[in-house]
Amino acid sequence: MKTFSITDVGMVRQVNQDYVYTSDVPLGPLPNLFVVADGMGGHQAGDFASKYTVEVVRQELKQCGETDVEKALIRAIKKANKEIIKKASEDVHLKGMGTTIVVATIVRQMMYFANVGDSRLYLINQGITQLTKDHSLVEEMVRLGGIKPEEAKHHPDKNIITRAIGAKDAVEVDFYEHRLKRGDIILMCTDGLSNMVEDEELFHIVQGGRDIVEAGTALVSAAKENGGTDNIGVVLVEPFTDEVSIVC
């Protein structure tokens, strides 16, 4: 397995509220863990929310006695939601903070993943497929037939999300599983990338890189060249390689 992770503040924001985490060592029942989070909130609240959420998820998994991957991931995310709400109630500077999250683990040929919000997980091979579903206003509009999928990308309300860690006492987590095959590359990212770079271009950049390190760096550069209006968080995973390289 080979992984690469990177975040960038972008061209407009002053604070980087995106946080990424990768580990190829076991955490409780999971053999590895990959996380992308996109924080929100004034002052340093969004920065704190994304980093603290990932830390709670990591610690919860580390001490988890649950052997079922789905239950372990969902429990960890829900624990993070409770902790973010608790922290926000204790510190006025953290009031209203929240974060998106997308989490994945690979067990042999199976990938298990979960998300809350609009940070995404894509599968890249002969093409590119978004495997997660955005929890956003425009996604709901598409689902209900109010707008066409191609209109969602540039809709003025595209940044309004309908689920987030820290938004409500009870958080609904979407969980998925997908069988991987040789040649697959996993791309996890915040909307600072997906809003700036079209899916087709994401595909060509990843496939055109000499390796995922070059590809990940090129993805960030493309987002910045296209405006870089938000922070950019990226995790790339190449599951079936003999080489292990984790770069942050």
BABAKE-410279 format. One record per residue: x, y, z of N, C-alpha, C in turn. Coordinates in pm, 1 decimal. Atoms other than C-alpha are relative to their C-alpha. Example, Ala and Ser with C-alpha at 12.3 -4.5 7.8 and 13.67 -1.06 7.14 Angstrom:
2
      nxx      nyy      nzz     caxx     cayy     cazz      cxx      cyy      czz
     89.0   -119.0      0.0   1230.0   -450.0    780.0     90.0    120.0      0.0
    -82.0   -119.0     -6.0   1367.0   -106.0    714.0    -77.0    109.0     73.0
END
This chain:
248
      nxx      nyy      nzz     caxx     cayy     cazz      cxx      cyy      czz
     83.9   -118.8      0.0      0.0      0.0      0.0     88.0    124.7      0.0
    -71.1   -127.8      1.8    116.9    351.7    -78.0   -100.9    111.6     21.0
     91.3   -111.2    -26.4    -41.1    672.7     52.6     73.6    133.1     -6.7
    -52.9   -136.3     -0.8      8.8   1045.1     17.8   -109.0     91.9     50.7
     98.2    -95.8    -51.6   -163.7   1325.0    209.5     59.9    138.8      1.2
    -46.2   -138.0      6.5   -143.0   1701.9    180.4   -116.6     94.3     27.7
     98.3   -108.5    -11.4   -329.6   2015.8    285.6     67.2    130.1    -41.2
    -50.9   -130.8     41.5   -293.9   2371.9    160.2   -105.1    105.1     34.6
     93.1   -105.7    -40.2   -448.3   2698.5    277.6    -75.5     58.2   -119.3
     64.3    -55.7    118.2   -534.8   2794.3    -82.2     45.0    141.9    -25.5
    -40.9   -133.6     44.1   -522.6   3141.6   -234.6    -74.7    113.6     68.6
     85.6   -105.2    -56.4   -785.5   3328.5    -30.8     -3.6     -2.7    152.4
     16.4     11.8   -144.5   -821.7   3197.5    326.0    130.6     29.3     74.5
   -115.5    -28.6    -84.8   -590.5   3302.0    609.1     35.9   -117.4     90.0
    -19.3    112.8    -91.0   -634.1   2986.7    819.8    -35.3   -129.0    -72.9
     29.2    130.6     60.5   -618.9   2624.3    706.9    -85.9    -81.7     96.0
     93.1     75.1    -84.0   -924.5   2447.2    850.7    -16.7   -144.4    -45.6
      1.8    139.6     44.0   -869.6   2123.6    656.9    102.5    -80.0     79.5
    -92.2     86.7    -73.2   -708.3   1830.9    837.7     -7.6   -139.9    -59.6
     -5.0    135.3     56.7   -594.5   1496.2    697.9     83.6    -88.5     90.4
    -72.4     97.2    -84.0   -468.6   1181.4    868.0      9.8   -132.1    -75.1
    -17.7    131.7     59.4   -322.4    858.1    734.5     85.1    -85.7     92.3
    -78.2     94.3    -80.4   -193.3    550.1    915.4    -10.0   -139.1    -61.4
      2.3    136.7     50.8    -90.9    208.0    788.4     23.7   -100.9    112.1
    -11.8     90.4   -114.4    -62.5     62.8   1140.0   -138.3    -18.3     62.2
    133.2     28.1    -54.0   -359.6    -98.0   1318.6    -43.9     99.2    107.8
     65.1    -81.0   -103.5   -597.2    113.3   1526.6   -121.9    -79.2     46.3
    109.4     85.3    -45.6   -817.4   -116.2   1732.7    -28.0   -108.7   -101.5
     35.6    106.0     94.2  -1005.9   -341.2   1490.1     41.6     30.5   -145.0
    -31.3    -39.7    137.5   -883.1   -151.1   1182.0    148.7    -15.9    -30.2
   -140.8     16.6     35.6   -560.0   -238.7    999.6     66.1    129.0    -46.8
    -50.2   -129.2     47.8   -523.3    118.1    869.2   -113.0    102.1      8.1
    103.0   -103.6    -11.0   -706.3    449.8    867.9     38.8    120.6    -84.4
    -19.4   -118.1     83.6   -746.9    742.1    628.0   -117.3     95.2     25.7
    104.7    -95.8    -37.7   -937.4   1058.7    720.6     24.5    135.6    -66.0
     -2.3   -138.5     47.0  -1018.1   1395.5    563.4   -113.0     74.0     70.4
    100.8    -80.7    -69.9  -1199.8   1667.6    759.0     12.9    146.0    -42.2
      6.5   -140.6     42.6  -1305.8   2019.9    660.9    -75.6     78.5    105.7
     59.9    -71.4   -112.1  -1366.6   2244.1    960.7    -70.7    128.0    -39.9
     72.4   -125.6     22.0  -1599.3   2541.1    986.7    -18.7     69.1    134.5
     16.1    -77.6   -123.2  -1638.0   2818.8   1241.3     93.4    118.4      1.3
    -80.1   -122.3     -6.1  -1502.3   3164.4   1317.4    125.6    -15.6     83.2
   -127.6     -1.9    -73.6  -1164.2   3253.1   1471.3     79.8   -125.6    -36.7
    -72.4    124.4     25.8   -972.0   2925.6   1507.6    -90.9   -122.9     18.8
     91.6    109.1    -35.0  -1284.5   2716.1   1569.6     -1.8   -111.8   -104.3
      2.4    101.7    104.5  -1290.8   2538.5   1233.3    127.7    -80.9     -3.2
   -129.8     65.9     -8.0   -923.0   2459.4   1260.4      0.8   -101.3    114.1
      6.4     88.4   -116.5   -979.5   2311.0   1605.0    -96.0   -116.1    -25.7
    104.1    101.5     20.0  -1295.3   2122.6   1500.1     49.7   -116.0    -85.2
    -45.2    107.0     89.2  -1135.8   1928.5   1214.8    108.8    -84.1     66.4
   -111.2     73.5    -62.2   -818.8   1838.0   1405.0    -47.2    -81.0    120.4
     46.4     69.0   -121.0   -996.3   1747.5   1730.1    -92.1   -117.0    -35.4
     86.9    108.6     44.3  -1258.3   1539.4   1548.4     81.5   -121.4    -43.1
    -85.6    110.0     44.5   -988.0   1331.0   1381.9     70.2    -65.3    118.6
    -68.0     54.6   -118.2   -807.1   1291.7   1713.6    -95.2    -86.8     83.0
     97.7     79.6    -75.7  -1124.3   1169.9   1888.9    -29.2   -131.3    -72.4
     24.0    121.1     78.5  -1196.1    923.8   1606.6    116.4    -96.8     16.7
   -118.8     84.8    -11.8   -840.6    793.7   1624.9      9.1    -65.4    137.3
     -8.9     53.2   -135.8   -843.2    754.4   2003.2   -111.4    -99.2     29.8
    114.8     88.6    -22.3  -1188.4    597.0   2005.0     23.1   -135.5    -67.0
    -28.7    125.1     70.2  -1081.0    339.0   1747.9    111.9    -77.4     69.1
   -116.3     62.3    -63.8   -753.9    272.9   1929.6    -40.5    -83.2    121.4
     41.7     70.1   -122.0   -935.3    169.4   2248.2   -129.7    -78.0    -19.4
    127.6     65.3     29.7  -1234.3     15.4   2072.7      9.5   -151.4     15.8
      6.3    144.8    -14.3  -1330.5   -338.5   2168.8    -88.8    -63.3   -104.6
     91.6     46.8    103.1  -1571.5   -366.4   1875.9     78.8    -62.1   -115.8
    -69.4     65.2    111.1  -1465.4   -610.2   1602.8    -66.4     27.1   -134.9
     71.0    -31.6    123.3  -1726.5   -509.0   1344.6     43.7    138.4    -50.3
    -55.1   -124.3     53.5  -1577.0   -240.5   1117.9   -105.7    109.5     -8.8
    106.3   -100.1     13.4  -1906.3    -64.3   1046.8    -35.9     59.8    135.9
     36.5    -49.0   -133.1  -2000.5    -39.9   1413.4    112.1     83.7     60.5
   -114.0    -71.7    -56.7  -1649.6     72.6   1509.7     12.8    139.5    -60.1
    -13.1   -130.5     65.4  -1634.6    353.3   1251.3   -113.3     94.3     38.5
    115.0    -85.0    -32.1  -1984.4    482.2   1319.1      4.8     43.8    146.3
    -11.0    -34.9   -141.7  -1932.0    469.7   1695.0    105.0    108.6     21.0
   -107.2    -98.6    -14.8  -1606.8    666.3   1663.7    -43.0    137.4    -50.9
     46.5   -127.7     55.1  -1766.4    933.4   1445.0   -104.9     63.3     90.4
    102.7    -53.2    -90.7  -2064.1    969.4   1677.7     61.5     50.2    130.6
    -71.1    -47.1   -119.4  -1827.5    999.5   1974.6     63.4    136.4    -27.4
    -60.1   -128.4     37.3  -1645.3   1280.2   1792.7   -105.1    110.2     -4.4
    108.5    -98.8      4.3  -1977.9   1456.3   1733.8    -34.9     49.0    140.7
     31.5    -36.9   -138.3  -2054.5   1448.4   2106.5    109.6     86.6     61.1
   -112.5    -73.8    -57.4  -1707.6   1575.0   2196.1     10.4    140.6    -57.5
     -2.7   -133.4     61.6  -1723.4   1864.1   1948.6   -108.7     88.8     59.6
    109.5    -75.6    -60.3  -2060.7   1972.9   2086.6     35.3     38.7    143.7
    -40.7    -25.9   -138.4  -1923.4   1944.8   2441.2    102.8    112.7      6.9
   -104.3   -103.6      1.7  -1615.9   2154.7   2360.6    -58.0    136.8    -36.6
     61.1   -125.3     43.6  -1827.3   2417.5   2185.0    -82.4     63.5    111.7
     81.1    -52.1   -110.2  -2050.0   2449.8   2493.6     86.7     54.9    113.7
    -89.7    -40.0   -108.3  -1747.5   2503.6   2718.4     82.2    125.0    -31.2
    -86.3   -112.2     41.0  -1568.1   2773.8   2518.8    -74.4     86.3   -101.1
     76.5    -89.6     86.5  -1741.9   3074.8   2365.1     68.7     18.5   -134.8
    -73.6    -17.2    124.8  -1466.9   3100.1   2102.5    -19.4   -117.9    -95.7
     22.6    118.2     82.8  -1557.9   2752.7   1977.3   -147.4    -21.0    -34.2
    143.7     12.4     22.7  -1934.0   2808.8   1968.1    -31.6     -1.0   -149.5
     41.9      9.3    139.7  -2091.1   2703.8   1638.4     97.0    -73.2    -91.3
    -97.6     68.7     85.0  -1791.6   2506.9   1518.8    -54.7   -135.1    -47.1
     37.6    130.2     52.4  -1827.3   2193.6   1311.8     99.8    -44.0   -104.5
    -90.2     50.7    103.3  -1658.3   1982.0   1049.0    -68.7   -109.2    -80.7
     35.7    118.2     78.2  -1721.8   1741.7    767.0    101.7   -108.4     34.3
    -98.9    106.2    -15.6  -1549.8   1404.6    775.9    -28.3   -111.6    -99.6
      9.1    123.0     77.4  -1481.1   1115.2    541.8    114.3    -89.1     48.1
    -92.4     94.8    -63.1  -1310.1    807.1    687.0     -0.4   -130.1    -80.4
     -6.9    127.0     73.5  -1185.5    490.9    515.8    102.2    -93.2     63.4
    -97.3    102.0    -37.8  -1009.0    167.1    600.4     -6.1   -110.6   -103.5
     -8.7    107.4     99.1   -893.8   -117.1    376.2     36.6   -128.7     71.3
    -20.4    131.5    -60.8   -923.2   -476.7    494.3      9.2   -101.2   -113.7
    -25.2     86.0    114.2   -765.7   -708.7    236.9    -51.8     65.9   -128.1
     47.9    -59.0    125.9   -964.9   -638.8    -82.6   -122.4     90.0     20.5
    118.9    -80.5    -26.7  -1251.5   -455.5     87.1     35.4    135.9     57.5
    -10.9   -133.7    -58.0  -1270.4    -83.0    152.1   -130.3     32.0     70.5
    114.6    -44.2    -79.0  -1505.0     33.6    426.1     16.7    149.2     25.8
    -14.2   -144.8    -15.3  -1579.2    404.0    446.8   -131.4     63.2     44.6
    116.8    -70.0    -54.2  -1815.0    654.5    605.4     20.5    149.5    -16.2
    -14.0   -145.7     13.3  -1890.5   1023.5    569.9   -116.4     74.9     63.1
     98.2    -98.7    -44.4  -2074.1   1319.8    713.6     40.3    132.2    -64.9
    -32.9   -126.5     66.4  -2091.8   1637.5    504.6     30.9    -18.2   -146.7
    -25.0      2.9    144.7  -1956.7   1709.3    156.5    145.0    -25.5    -37.9
   -131.3     50.1     39.5  -1597.1   1593.0    174.5    -21.6   -135.9    -66.0
     31.7    111.7     88.5  -1568.9   1314.0    -79.9    104.1   -111.2     -1.0
    -88.5    110.2     33.7  -1421.7    974.8   -158.7    -31.4    -43.2   -142.7
     10.3     43.2    139.1  -1359.0    892.0   -523.6     78.2   -129.0    -19.5
    -76.9    115.3     46.3  -1247.2    568.2   -687.0     45.0     29.8   -142.4
    -57.1    -27.2    131.6  -1014.0    610.6   -983.6     64.0   -127.3    -53.4
    -64.0    110.6     72.2   -925.1    334.0  -1229.7     -8.0     31.6   -148.9
     18.9    -35.0    140.9  -1044.2    337.1  -1591.7    -77.2    130.6    -15.5
     72.4   -126.5     -4.9  -1256.0    636.3  -1496.8      1.8     49.5    143.4
      9.6    -52.2   -136.1  -1351.4    831.5  -1185.9   -144.4     -8.2     46.0
    134.2     16.1    -55.5  -1650.7    756.3   -963.2     -2.1     54.8    142.3
     18.1    -47.2   -136.8  -1765.2    946.7   -655.6    -80.6   -105.3     74.7
     66.1    106.9    -74.0  -1851.2    674.9   -403.1    -80.9     50.4    118.6
     78.3    -58.8   -108.6  -1974.0    899.0   -121.2   -109.8     88.6    -57.8
    107.8    -91.0     37.9  -2290.9   1106.7   -134.9     14.7    127.6     82.1
     -9.3   -127.7    -70.4  -2268.2   1476.5    -50.1   -124.0     22.7     85.5
    111.6    -43.3    -84.6  -2483.3   1586.3    241.5     -8.2    152.5    -12.9
      5.2   -142.2     32.3  -2557.0   1922.2     86.2   -136.7     36.6    -55.7
    127.9    -48.9     50.1  -2850.3   2136.9    -17.4    -16.1    -31.1   -148.8
     13.1     22.8    144.5  -2774.4   2105.6   -388.5    -15.7   -148.7    -32.3
     17.7    143.6     21.4  -2745.3   1726.7   -362.5   -144.4    -40.8     24.5
    141.7     26.9    -26.4  -3092.4   1718.7   -208.9    -86.6     51.8   -115.3
     74.3    -57.4    112.6  -3215.9   1942.8   -491.7     10.0    -90.1   -123.3
    -18.8     93.9    111.3  -3068.0   1702.4   -748.3    -84.5   -124.9     21.9
     72.7    122.6    -31.7  -3220.4   1402.6   -572.2   -150.4     18.0    -19.2
    142.8    -27.5     11.6  -3563.2   1567.3   -570.4    -39.9     48.5   -139.0
     29.2    -40.7    136.6  -3533.5   1669.8   -934.8    -11.8    149.5    -19.5
      9.9   -144.8     10.8  -3514.8   2043.1   -866.2    102.2     60.3    -94.6
   -103.7    -44.0     93.5  -3190.9   2086.5  -1059.4     66.1   -123.8    -59.6
    -72.0    108.9     64.4  -2983.4   1873.5  -1295.1    138.3    -14.7     63.9
   -132.2     21.0    -60.1  -2655.6   1716.2  -1172.9    105.9     96.7    -50.3
   -100.9    -90.6     55.4  -2452.5   1935.3  -1407.9    -17.2    143.9     49.4
     24.2   -134.5    -53.0  -2613.6   2246.5  -1256.0     49.0     13.9    143.9
    -37.7     -2.7   -141.6  -2512.8   2150.1   -901.3    139.1     57.2     22.5
   -140.9    -39.7    -15.3  -2142.2   2219.5   -958.2     15.2    149.8     19.6
    -16.1   -145.2     -3.5  -2192.8   2592.8  -1005.1   -119.9     71.2     64.0
    116.5    -59.8    -66.2  -2508.2   2648.2   -801.3     46.1     92.9    111.8
    -43.5    -95.2   -104.2  -2484.2   2951.5   -567.3     -8.2    -54.5    142.3
     13.4     57.9   -134.1  -2587.2   2736.4   -268.6     79.7   -129.1     16.8
    -71.4    128.3     -0.4  -2336.4   2456.3   -337.6     77.3    -24.5    129.9
    -78.9     17.8   -122.7  -2150.6   2520.1     -9.6    -85.3    -19.9    125.2
     87.4     21.2   -115.3  -2455.3   2475.7    214.8    -12.6   -149.6     25.5
      6.5    142.4    -30.2  -2424.8   2138.4    385.6   -115.3    -28.0     96.5
    116.8     37.5    -79.0  -2709.7   1951.7    551.6     34.6    -90.1    118.5
    -48.6     77.2   -114.3  -2503.5   1736.1    788.3    143.8     40.2     30.6
   -137.0    -29.2    -41.2  -2189.4   1809.8    988.7     22.8    -51.7    140.6
    -37.4     32.3   -137.5  -2006.2   1692.9   1296.7    -11.3    126.9     83.0
     17.1   -116.8    -86.7  -2109.2   1929.9   1575.6   -125.8     79.7    -24.4
    119.4    -78.0     34.2  -2430.2   2053.0   1413.6   -120.1    -36.8     86.5
    113.7     47.9    -79.1  -2679.5   1838.0   1608.6     47.1   -103.7    100.1
    -35.4     99.2   -101.9  -2679.2   1615.4   1915.8     11.6   -139.7    -59.4
     -4.4    131.4     65.5  -2750.1   1312.6   1694.7     44.4     19.7   -143.9
    -49.6    -12.5    137.2  -2547.7   1278.8   1376.2    -28.0   -129.5    -76.9
     25.5    115.1     86.5  -2645.6   1049.6   1089.4    123.4    -23.4    -86.3
   -123.2     35.0     71.9  -2346.7    870.5    936.7    -33.2    -96.9   -113.1
     15.1     92.9    111.9  -2348.0    711.8    591.0    119.3    -94.6     -2.2
   -106.2    101.1      2.7  -2150.1    386.8    571.0     -8.8    -78.6   -130.4
     -5.2     71.7    127.5  -2036.9    206.5    255.4    109.4   -106.6      4.6
   -110.8     92.8     21.8  -1824.8    -85.0    143.0     15.5    -23.7   -149.1
    -27.7     16.0    142.8  -1657.2   -150.0   -189.9    117.1    -95.4    -17.7
   -109.6     93.5     27.3  -1445.7   -435.8   -324.7     99.1     64.2    -97.3
   -104.6    -62.9     79.9  -1116.7   -305.9   -460.6     66.2   -101.8    -91.7
    -76.7     86.0     90.3   -910.7   -441.9   -748.2    131.6     69.1    -34.5
   -129.9    -54.7     33.5   -553.8   -395.2   -865.7    -14.9    111.9   -102.7
      9.5   -115.5     88.1   -505.9    -60.1  -1035.9    -87.0    111.2     56.2
     84.4   -102.1    -62.0   -757.4    122.1   -814.6     85.1    102.2     75.5
    -57.3   -106.2    -82.3   -656.1    455.6   -662.6   -115.6     69.6     70.2
    103.6    -66.2    -79.5   -861.2    613.6   -383.7     39.4    145.8     19.6
    -19.0   -143.4    -23.1   -894.6    991.8   -370.9   -103.7     47.3    100.4
     87.1    -62.9    -98.9  -1038.4   1153.9    -57.7     35.5    148.1      3.3
    -31.5   -142.6      6.5  -1071.8   1532.1    -55.7   -110.9     85.6     59.1
     96.9   -100.3    -43.1  -1242.5   1840.2     80.5    -55.4     71.1   -123.3
     60.0    -69.7    113.8  -1460.6   2064.0   -135.5     89.8    109.2    -54.7
    -97.7    -94.3     53.1  -1165.3   2298.5   -172.6     69.8    -53.4   -123.3
    -48.3     60.5    124.2  -1049.0   2052.7   -435.4   -115.2    -25.8    -96.1
    107.4     42.5     90.9  -1376.1   1916.6   -575.5    -78.3    116.8    -59.2
     67.5   -117.3     54.9  -1527.4   2265.1   -619.5     85.2     75.4   -101.9
    -92.3    -73.9     86.0  -1219.7   2394.3   -799.1     41.1    -77.0   -124.7
    -49.5     83.8    109.5  -1137.8   2099.9  -1026.3   -109.6    -98.7    -40.9
    102.9     90.6     49.6  -1383.8   1908.6  -1244.0     45.2   -145.7     16.0
    -32.2    140.8    -20.6  -1402.7   1532.0  -1192.4     89.1    -56.5   -110.2
    -79.5     50.8    112.1  -1261.9   1460.3  -1537.5    145.4     44.5     11.6
   -136.7    -49.2    -17.2   -960.6   1678.5  -1464.7     68.2    -69.4    117.5
    -55.4     76.5   -112.0   -912.9   1505.1  -1127.4     54.8   -133.3    -50.2
    -38.8    129.4     55.1   -898.3   1176.1  -1315.6    129.7      9.9    -80.2
   -117.7    -12.5     86.4   -644.8   1296.1  -1571.2    125.3     37.5     79.6
   -115.6    -37.2    -82.7   -420.2   1452.7  -1306.6     53.4   -121.0     75.4
    -43.5    116.4    -77.3   -413.7   1138.7  -1092.3     63.8   -105.2    -91.6
    -53.1    101.2     91.6   -360.5    905.3  -1387.6    126.2     47.7    -70.9
   -115.9    -54.1     71.1   -102.2   1138.5  -1539.3    124.3     15.7     86.1
   -114.9    -15.0    -88.9    121.8   1153.9  -1233.5     92.4   -121.0     -7.3
    -93.9    112.0     -3.1    438.0    943.7  -1219.7    -26.7    -89.7    120.0
     41.0     74.3   -119.0    321.2    840.7   -872.1   -103.4     85.9     72.4
    106.9    -75.5    -66.6     57.4    951.5   -622.0     53.6    122.8     72.9
    -58.8   -120.6    -60.1    300.0   1198.3   -461.8     -6.5    114.6   -101.3
      6.4   -101.9    105.5    331.5   1387.6   -789.1   -144.3     36.3    -30.9
    141.2    -24.2     29.9    -41.7   1347.2   -853.2    -65.4     87.2    106.7
     59.5    -77.3   -108.4   -139.4   1482.0   -510.0     44.3    144.8     -1.1
    -52.4   -136.1      8.9     84.6   1784.1   -544.8    -61.9     74.5   -117.0
     60.5    -60.8    118.8    -55.5   1849.0   -892.4   -147.0     34.3     22.1
    139.8    -29.9    -31.7   -413.1   1832.1   -759.9    -11.9    131.9     75.7
      1.0   -125.0    -77.2   -339.5   2107.9   -509.0     33.1    118.5    -90.7
    -38.0   -107.5     92.3   -170.2   2317.9   -777.1   -115.0     36.1    -92.8
    112.9    -25.6     89.4   -470.4   2277.6  -1008.2   -110.7     76.6     70.6
    103.1    -70.9    -77.1   -713.3   2387.8   -735.4     38.2    146.0     20.0
    -47.2   -137.2    -21.7   -501.2   2695.9   -666.6      0.6     79.5   -130.7
      0.1    -67.5    130.3   -463.5   2778.3  -1035.6   -140.9     37.1    -43.4
    140.2    -27.5     35.1   -842.8   2763.6  -1069.9    -68.1     96.1     97.5
     54.0    -99.6    -93.1   -889.9   3016.7   -789.0     37.7    -23.4    144.0
    -39.9     32.6   -137.3   -805.5   2833.6   -467.8    -78.8     74.4    105.6
     82.6    -82.7    -88.3  -1098.4   2998.2   -290.1    -21.9    -61.5    138.2
     17.4     67.3   -129.1  -1097.3   2745.3     -4.4    126.7    -79.7     30.3
   -109.5     91.1    -35.0   -852.3   2527.1    184.7    -13.0   -128.0    -81.4
     -2.5    121.5     81.6   -752.3   2208.9      3.8     57.6   -113.5     83.9
    -47.9    118.0    -71.6   -722.7   1868.7    171.3    -11.7   -122.1    -88.2
     -4.5    113.4     92.3   -621.5   1554.5    -18.3     66.4   -120.3     67.2
    -64.0    127.7    -33.1   -551.2   1189.9     64.3    -11.9    -89.2   -122.2
     -1.5     97.0    108.8   -448.9    945.5   -209.9     50.2   -133.1     54.0
    -40.0    133.6    -44.8   -425.9    571.0   -148.5      6.5    -92.8   -120.8
    -18.2    102.6    101.8   -289.1    308.8   -384.8      9.0   -132.4     75.0
      5.8    114.8    -91.3   -395.2    -14.4   -211.6     93.8   -114.8    -34.1
    -70.2    122.2     36.8   -215.7   -280.8   -411.2    138.1     28.3    -57.3
   -140.4    -16.3     35.1    152.2   -192.4   -416.5     83.3    -64.5    109.2
    -89.5     59.9    -98.9    447.1   -351.6   -242.0     73.0    105.7     82.2
    -73.3   -109.6    -62.8    577.9    -10.0   -140.7    -89.1     72.8     98.3
     74.4    -76.6    -99.6    468.9    178.4    171.0     67.5    134.9     16.0
    -56.6   -134.3    -16.7    517.3    554.2    184.7   -108.3     92.6     47.7
     99.1    -93.1    -54.3    321.9    790.4    408.0     65.7    136.7     12.1
    -56.7   -134.1      0.4    387.7   1159.8    354.0   -105.8     97.5     44.5
     94.4   -101.6    -44.2    219.9   1446.8    535.2     56.6    138.2    -28.8
END
